[in-house]
């Protein structure tokens, strides 16, 4: 992953989608991002894999569940990364960015 800044002051993040990455990263205590051998990435929760456009169960957020009952895996990952790392995408794990930027494979 590399960072560039153009004349407008906007920071651009370049992600090498072919980079070697870990097979899983924890999103919270119960949910993980899981990369399969074919390169596809899913949110894994309670033994079920969710593609980025699929709805995840509301209790994926933990004990203090979110009132949002209809949230996609991509929205869950985005919200979780914002909460953990802030708006600077350069601090987000490469696997999370790859998941969010990938085409939905379901």
Secondary structure, DSSP 8 states (H G I E B T S, - for coil): -EEEE-TTS-EEEE--TTS---SEEESSSSEEEEE-TTS-EEEEETTEEE-TTSEE-GGGG-SS--S---EEHHHHHHHHHHHHH-S-GGGS-HHHHHHHHS----
